[in-house]
Amino acid sequence: MRNTCAYAGNSFNALLLTFMLAHPGVTYSLSLQQAEDLALKADPVVNRHVASSRSYEAEAVAKGTLPDPKLRLGMFNVPLDTFSTTEDPATQLRIGIQQEFPRGKSTELKQQQSKWLSQAALARAEDEKLKLLMNVRDNYLNLYYQVQAGIIIRESRDLFKKLVRITEDQYAAGRANQQDVIRADLELSRLDDRATKIQGNEDEYRAHLAQWVGDVAWNDIDIDFPLLPEVPDDLEINQLLTQHPSVVAETAKVEASRKQVEVSRQDYKPGVGAFVEYRKRFGENIDGSDRADMMAAMVTVDIPLFTENRQDKNVTAHEESANAARYSRDDRLRVLKRMLEKDRAIYTRLGERELIYKNRLINSAIDNAEASLNAYQSGITEFTTLMRARITELDVRLEGLRIKVDRMRTRARLLYITGEVQ
């Protein structure tokens, strides 16, 4: 049943995405899943790496093929005074084919190198997909926070306006001083400033999101809290990280560099060329018979005698390039491991804080604010205590939302590290 529901949900999202692309002027709420689908649909960076992979695949086929043969055609020993082809017995028409054979196994090795580079580009495309999902999720979650924070601010503004009226009534009744009224107006103005700042942040995140999803970034977003897939707890770190697309890409580059070293070592071996030629002779012999045609066959061999300044240095250069590729892969593994350990710790602590805010702090802050209001209206407590309680309630609600969003943002980073494209 769950698989059926998931399939139906995916089908609905696909249809909705098609509708969104076909009707850009129609307004609809944007969910995180829809934002991900739109971003993945035509990302130029991913498509660039995929195109590079196809390019290397085609190049591998080309490099696995022998060089094209050369056709040699010409007239030899033609007398310049008469330009006759039959007067001189040395005059010949020559037609030949020449074929070069690369040194050692260089053709096969170059083909393997291109295949490794193709795998590296394909892995890089998968890594870019993961990065894109992480960035879209992070941006969408930050946008969600700003939108919900704006709602909380507006709700709090209604409460603060109520406090202004209460203080004015208390002042008119002689049970409050003018400072309380001024303080209430001041806090209301500060709240308006916070609302303006949040709106500015919201506009900024929408502008960032628009680079991936287009103008629909300015639509309303779903009011439901965006959820992401769970991160497995039983992760075998070494196996996980070595299978990450960014590490797979670096590993493929290492293998390509190794093949290049082997290619350069083939330069110590002689290259071979073969040449076959047919020679047509004109005219007749003294006895009246036709002159016999001739043929020639040759083999050319390179002689790599002086290798110090070319072959040796070439091998050394490519060995150092292979070392650099290995260092790059090791560094990538180290970075991913550090990211995983850090975000795991952050995720755990944010989970603990989220429970504290959900089970205790938010309810306590609301109860404290209500109790302070009742006490102020009864003349038991001062206005400063009431205002502090209201501000604390607002801050606790915003901080609770911030922790919840930040924990989901951390999960997005962990999903990037685990290499799971959802």
TORLO-807832 format. One record per residue (C-alpha): z negated, x negated, y. Coordinates in nm, 2 decimals. Example, Ala and Ser with C-alpha at 12.3 -4.5 7.8 and 13.67 -1.06 7.14 Angstrom:
BEGIN
c3 | c1 | c2
-0.78 | -1.23 | -0.45
-0.71 | -1.37 | -0.11
***
This chain:
BEGIN
c3 | c1 | c2
0.00 | 0.00 | 0.00
-0.09 | -0.29 | 0.24
0.25 | -0.45 | 0.18
0.43 | -0.13 | 0.24
0.24 | -0.08 | 0.57
0.31 | -0.44 | 0.67
0.68 | -0.39 | 0.60
0.69 | -0.07 | 0.80
0.51 | -0.24 | 1.09
0.76 | -0.53 | 1.08
1.05 | -0.29 | 1.07
0.91 | -0.10 | 1.37
0.87 | -0.42 | 1.56
1.22 | -0.52 | 1.49
1.36 | -0.19 | 1.60
1.14 | -0.20 | 1.91
1.25 | -0.55 | 1.99
1.62 | -0.44 | 1.96
1.55 | -0.15 | 2.20
1.37 | -0.38 | 2.44
1.67 | -0.63 | 2.45
1.92 | -0.34 | 2.48
1.73 | -0.16 | 2.76
1.58 | -0.42 | 2.99
1.52 | -0.17 | 3.27
1.29 | 0.05 | 3.06
0.92 | 0.01 | 3.11
0.69 | -0.02 | 2.80
0.37 | -0.19 | 2.72
0.40 | -0.54 | 2.58
0.20 | -0.64 | 2.27
0.14 | -1.00 | 2.16
0.36 | -0.95 | 1.85
0.65 | -0.83 | 2.06
0.60 | -1.13 | 2.30
0.61 | -1.37 | 2.00
0.93 | -1.21 | 1.86
1.10 | -1.22 | 2.20
1.01 | -1.58 | 2.25
1.13 | -1.69 | 1.90
1.45 | -1.49 | 1.92
1.64 | -1.73 | 2.14
1.43 | -2.03 | 2.22
1.67 | -2.31 | 2.34
1.44 | -2.59 | 2.22
1.42 | -2.47 | 1.86
1.80 | -2.40 | 1.86
1.86 | -2.75 | 2.00
1.68 | -2.92 | 1.70
1.85 | -2.69 | 1.45
2.19 | -2.79 | 1.60
2.09 | -3.15 | 1.58
2.00 | -3.10 | 1.21
2.35 | -2.95 | 1.14
2.50 | -3.24 | 1.33
2.33 | -3.50 | 1.11
2.43 | -3.31 | 0.80
2.79 | -3.32 | 0.90
2.75 | -3.69 | 1.00
2.61 | -3.76 | 0.65
2.93 | -3.63 | 0.49
3.14 | -3.84 | 0.73
2.94 | -4.16 | 0.67
2.97 | -4.12 | 0.29
3.35 | -4.14 | 0.31
3.55 | -4.47 | 0.30
3.73 | -4.57 | 0.62
4.08 | -4.43 | 0.66
4.35 | -4.66 | 0.51
4.59 | -4.82 | 0.75
4.97 | -4.80 | 0.73
5.16 | -5.11 | 0.82
5.54 | -5.07 | 0.89
5.77 | -5.32 | 1.05
6.09 | -5.53 | 1.04
6.05 | -5.91 | 0.98
6.28 | -6.20 | 1.05
6.55 | -6.01 | 1.24
6.79 | -6.25 | 1.42
6.77 | -6.21 | 1.79
7.14 | -6.30 | 1.86
7.29 | -6.02 | 1.64
7.00 | -5.80 | 1.54
7.17 | -5.77 | 1.20
6.96 | -5.67 | 0.90
7.21 | -5.80 | 0.65
7.31 | -6.13 | 0.79
7.00 | -6.33 | 0.72
6.85 | -6.32 | 0.36
6.50 | -6.35 | 0.51
6.52 | -6.01 | 0.70
6.29 | -5.75 | 0.54
6.16 | -5.40 | 0.60
5.79 | -5.40 | 0.51
5.58 | -5.10 | 0.43
5.21 | -5.16 | 0.34
4.88 | -4.99 | 0.29
4.55 | -5.16 | 0.39
4.20 | -5.03 | 0.28
3.87 | -5.17 | 0.39
3.56 | -5.14 | 0.17
3.22 | -5.16 | 0.35
2.97 | -5.42 | 0.26
2.75 | -5.36 | -0.04
2.60 | -5.01 | -0.05
2.61 | -4.96 | 0.33
2.82 | -4.64 | 0.30
2.57 | -4.47 | 0.06
2.27 | -4.59 | 0.27
2.41 | -4.47 | 0.60
2.47 | -4.13 | 0.43
2.11 | -4.12 | 0.32
1.99 | -4.22 | 0.66
2.18 | -3.93 | 0.83
2.02 | -3.69 | 0.57
1.68 | -3.81 | 0.66
1.75 | -3.76 | 1.03
1.87 | -3.41 | 0.95
1.54 | -3.33 | 0.78
1.35 | -3.48 | 1.08
1.54 | -3.25 | 1.32
1.48 | -2.95 | 1.10
1.11 | -3.03 | 1.08
1.10 | -3.08 | 1.46
1.25 | -2.73 | 1.49
0.97 | -2.59 | 1.28
0.71 | -2.78 | 1.49
0.87 | -2.63 | 1.81
0.83 | -2.28 | 1.66
0.46 | -2.35 | 1.60
0.42 | -2.49 | 1.95
0.60 | -2.19 | 2.10
0.38 | -1.94 | 1.91
0.07 | -2.13 | 2.02
0.18 | -2.14 | 2.39
0.28 | -1.77 | 2.39
-0.04 | -1.67 | 2.23
-0.25 | -1.88 | 2.46
-0.07 | -1.75 | 2.77
-0.08 | -1.39 | 2.65
-0.46 | -1.41 | 2.58
-0.53 | -1.56 | 2.92
-0.32 | -1.27 | 3.07
-0.52 | -1.02 | 2.86
-0.84 | -1.17 | 3.00
-0.73 | -1.14 | 3.36
-0.61 | -0.78 | 3.31
-0.94 | -0.67 | 3.14
-1.15 | -0.87 | 3.40
-0.97 | -0.68 | 3.67
-1.07 | -0.35 | 3.50
-1.43 | -0.47 | 3.48
-1.42 | -0.57 | 3.84
-1.29 | -0.23 | 3.95
-1.56 | -0.05 | 3.74
-1.82 | -0.27 | 3.90
-1.68 | -0.20 | 4.25
-1.75 | 0.17 | 4.20
-2.11 | 0.08 | 4.11
-2.14 | -0.15 | 4.41
-2.00 | 0.12 | 4.64
-2.27 | 0.35 | 4.50
-2.53 | 0.09 | 4.58
-2.40 | 0.08 | 4.94
-2.45 | 0.45 | 4.97
-2.79 | 0.43 | 4.81
-2.91 | 0.16 | 5.05
-2.77 | 0.35 | 5.34
-2.97 | 0.66 | 5.23
-3.28 | 0.45 | 5.17
-3.24 | 0.29 | 5.52
-3.19 | 0.63 | 5.68
-3.51 | 0.75 | 5.50
-3.70 | 0.45 | 5.63
-3.75 | 0.31 | 5.28
-3.52 | 0.01 | 5.32
-3.43 | -0.24 | 5.59
-3.10 | -0.31 | 5.76
-3.07 | -0.64 | 5.57
-3.04 | -0.44 | 5.24
-2.74 | -0.25 | 5.38
-2.58 | -0.57 | 5.51
-2.64 | -0.74 | 5.17
-2.48 | -0.45 | 4.98
-2.17 | -0.47 | 5.21
-2.15 | -0.84 | 5.16
-2.16 | -0.82 | 4.78
-1.89 | -0.55 | 4.79
-1.67 | -0.78 | 4.99
-1.73 | -1.07 | 4.75
-1.63 | -0.84 | 4.47
-1.31 | -0.76 | 4.65
-1.24 | -1.13 | 4.68
-1.30 | -1.18 | 4.31
-1.06 | -0.90 | 4.24
-0.79 | -1.06 | 4.45
-0.84 | -1.40 | 4.28
-0.81 | -1.23 | 3.93
-0.49 | -1.06 | 4.04
-0.35 | -1.39 | 4.15
-0.44 | -1.54 | 3.82
-0.28 | -1.25 | 3.64
0.05 | -1.30 | 3.84
0.05 | -1.67 | 3.75
0.01 | -1.60 | 3.38
0.28 | -1.33 | 3.39
0.51 | -1.58 | 3.56
0.44 | -1.84 | 3.28
0.50 | -1.58 | 3.01
0.83 | -1.48 | 3.17
0.99 | -1.81 | 3.09
0.97 | -1.71 | 2.72
1.01 | -1.33 | 2.72
1.19 | -1.26 | 3.05
1.11 | -0.98 | 3.29
0.92 | -0.78 | 3.04
0.63 | -1.01 | 3.12
0.56 | -0.80 | 3.42
0.52 | -0.48 | 3.22
0.18 | -0.35 | 3.12
0.02 | -0.51 | 2.82
-0.16 | -0.34 | 2.53
-0.52 | -0.25 | 2.60
-0.61 | -0.33 | 2.24
-0.75 | -0.68 | 2.19
-0.48 | -0.91 | 2.04
-0.57 | -1.03 | 1.70
-0.43 | -1.33 | 1.51
-0.43 | -1.42 | 1.14
-0.75 | -1.57 | 1.00
-0.77 | -1.94 | 0.96
-0.86 | -2.04 | 0.59
-1.20 | -2.21 | 0.56
-1.11 | -2.41 | 0.24
-0.86 | -2.65 | 0.39
-0.79 | -2.98 | 0.24
-0.74 | -3.18 | 0.55
-0.53 | -3.47 | 0.43
-0.29 | -3.25 | 0.24
-0.27 | -3.00 | 0.53
-0.19 | -3.26 | 0.79
0.07 | -3.45 | 0.59
0.26 | -3.12 | 0.54
0.25 | -3.04 | 0.91
0.61 | -3.01 | 1.05
0.54 | -3.27 | 1.32
0.42 | -3.52 | 1.06
0.71 | -3.43 | 0.82
0.95 | -3.51 | 1.11
0.78 | -3.84 | 1.17
0.79 | -3.92 | 0.80
1.16 | -3.84 | 0.78
1.21 | -4.08 | 1.07
1.02 | -4.35 | 0.88
1.25 | -4.30 | 0.58
1.56 | -4.31 | 0.81
1.43 | -4.64 | 0.96
1.39 | -4.78 | 0.61
1.74 | -4.69 | 0.52
1.86 | -4.86 | 0.84
1.68 | -5.18 | 0.73
1.86 | -5.16 | 0.40
2.19 | -5.11 | 0.58
2.13 | -5.42 | 0.79
2.06 | -5.62 | 0.48
2.40 | -5.53 | 0.34
2.55 | -5.75 | 0.61
2.45 | -6.05 | 0.40
2.70 | -5.92 | 0.14
3.08 | -5.98 | 0.18
3.30 | -5.69 | 0.29
3.62 | -5.65 | 0.10
3.97 | -5.54 | 0.21
4.27 | -5.47 | -0.01
4.63 | -5.48 | 0.10
4.95 | -5.38 | -0.09
5.29 | -5.41 | 0.07
5.65 | -5.32 | -0.03
5.92 | -5.55 | 0.12
6.28 | -5.41 | 0.14
6.56 | -5.68 | 0.16
6.91 | -5.62 | 0.29
7.25 | -5.77 | 0.23
7.39 | -5.93 | -0.09
7.35 | -6.26 | -0.27
7.64 | -6.51 | -0.29
7.75 | -6.36 | -0.62
7.77 | -6.01 | -0.46
7.46 | -5.87 | -0.62
7.20 | -5.69 | -0.41
6.91 | -5.90 | -0.30
6.59 | -5.82 | -0.49
6.31 | -5.63 | -0.32
5.97 | -5.78 | -0.31
5.60 | -5.68 | -0.29
5.28 | -5.84 | -0.18
4.91 | -5.78 | -0.27
4.62 | -5.94 | -0.10
4.24 | -5.92 | -0.10
4.03 | -6.02 | 0.20
3.67 | -6.11 | 0.17
3.42 | -6.16 | 0.46
3.22 | -6.49 | 0.43
2.87 | -6.44 | 0.59
2.79 | -6.81 | 0.63
2.62 | -6.82 | 0.97
2.35 | -6.55 | 0.94
2.08 | -6.68 | 1.17
2.18 | -6.52 | 1.50
2.33 | -6.19 | 1.37
2.22 | -6.08 | 1.02
1.87 | -6.22 | 1.04
1.80 | -6.09 | 1.39
1.95 | -5.75 | 1.30
1.72 | -5.71 | 1.00
1.42 | -5.82 | 1.20
1.50 | -5.57 | 1.47
1.54 | -5.28 | 1.23
1.22 | -5.38 | 1.04
1.03 | -5.36 | 1.37
1.18 | -5.02 | 1.44
1.06 | -4.91 | 1.10
0.71 | -5.04 | 1.18
0.72 | -4.85 | 1.51
0.81 | -4.53 | 1.33
0.52 | -4.57 | 1.09
0.28 | -4.63 | 1.38
0.41 | -4.31 | 1.54
0.35 | -4.11 | 1.22
0.00 | -4.26 | 1.19
-0.08 | -4.17 | 1.55
0.04 | -3.81 | 1.50
-0.18 | -3.78 | 1.20
-0.48 | -3.91 | 1.40
-0.41 | -3.67 | 1.69
-0.38 | -3.37 | 1.46
-0.70 | -3.46 | 1.27
-0.89 | -3.50 | 1.60
-0.75 | -3.16 | 1.72
-0.85 | -2.99 | 1.40
-1.21 | -3.13 | 1.40
-1.26 | -3.05 | 1.77
-1.11 | -2.69 | 1.75
-1.30 | -2.61 | 1.44
-1.63 | -2.70 | 1.61
-1.53 | -2.50 | 1.92
-1.43 | -2.20 | 1.71
-1.76 | -2.20 | 1.52
-1.98 | -2.23 | 1.84
-1.77 | -1.96 | 2.02
-1.82 | -1.73 | 1.72
-2.20 | -1.78 | 1.75
-2.19 | -1.71 | 2.12
-1.97 | -1.40 | 2.07
-2.23 | -1.25 | 1.84
-2.51 | -1.32 | 2.09
-2.33 | -1.15 | 2.37
-2.22 | -0.86 | 2.15
-2.55 | -0.79 | 1.99
-2.80 | -0.88 | 2.27
-2.69 | -1.01 | 2.61
-2.45 | -0.74 | 2.72
-2.67 | -0.45 | 2.62
-2.97 | -0.62 | 2.78
-2.79 | -0.68 | 3.10
-2.68 | -0.32 | 3.12
-3.03 | -0.19 | 3.05
-3.18 | -0.43 | 3.30
-2.94 | -0.32 | 3.57
-3.02 | 0.05 | 3.51
-3.39 | -0.02 | 3.51
-3.36 | -0.21 | 3.84
-3.17 | 0.08 | 4.00
-3.44 | 0.33 | 3.89
-3.71 | 0.10 | 4.01
-3.54 | 0.04 | 4.35
-3.49 | 0.42 | 4.40
-3.86 | 0.47 | 4.32
-3.96 | 0.20 | 4.57
-4.11 | -0.03 | 4.30
-3.88 | -0.32 | 4.33
-3.68 | -0.49 | 4.61
-3.31 | -0.46 | 4.68
-3.26 | -0.83 | 4.60
-3.38 | -0.78 | 4.24
-3.15 | -0.48 | 4.21
-2.85 | -0.68 | 4.34
-2.93 | -0.97 | 4.11
-2.94 | -0.74 | 3.81
-2.60 | -0.59 | 3.90
-2.44 | -0.93 | 3.95
-2.59 | -1.05 | 3.63
-2.45 | -0.75 | 3.44
-2.11 | -0.82 | 3.58
-2.12 | -1.19 | 3.50
-2.24 | -1.13 | 3.15
-1.96 | -0.88 | 3.08
-1.70 | -1.12 | 3.21
-1.85 | -1.41 | 3.02
-1.86 | -1.21 | 2.70
-1.49 | -1.12 | 2.74
-1.41 | -1.49 | 2.82
-1.58 | -1.61 | 2.51
-1.40 | -1.35 | 2.29
-1.06 | -1.45 | 2.44
-1.14 | -1.82 | 2.42
-1.23 | -1.80 | 2.06
-0.90 | -1.63 | 1.98
-0.72 | -1.90 | 2.19
-0.89 | -2.16 | 1.97
-0.77 | -1.98 | 1.66
-0.42 | -2.00 | 1.80
-0.45 | -2.37 | 1.82
-0.59 | -2.39 | 1.47
-0.30 | -2.19 | 1.34
-0.07 | -2.44 | 1.50
-0.25 | -2.72 | 1.32
-0.24 | -2.54 | 0.98
0.14 | -2.51 | 1.03
0.16 | -2.14 | 0.95
0.44 | -1.95 | 1.13
0.34 | -1.59 | 1.13
***
